[in-house]
Amino acid sequence: MTTDTIDISPDAAAFIHEKGGVLTVRLSPRHGCCGGIANLAVAEARPPGTPSHFTRCEHDGITLYIAPELEGEGLRVDVEGFWKLRRLYVDGAAIKSPRRGSA
């Protein structure tokens, strides 16, 4: 994987460095009220529980773990909120349905 497939904003990079310099980008299942499910891309400033399931690379001093299914998606990671309520988010990824491949 080339590191140009994911863009990390300067504010997000500063936030990630404050939290230890590790970023995980993965899919997270979201369940609907009527039994539906969709996978949304999420970013977390921590290592994954099972690093062997992720592609690992260095990106501007950040150790990046990215789920294989999100490689090459042209993602952007940014930060929103203020003070202790700041959180990372991923932009540019389509919602993925586990049954049909995309929503």
Buried (B, 14 or more C-beta within 10 A) or exposed (E): BEBEBBBBBEEBBEBBBEBEBBBBBBBEEEEEEEEEEBBBBBBBBEBBEEEEEBBBBEBEEBBBBBBEBBBEBEBBBBBEEEEEEBEBBBEEBEEBEEEEEEE
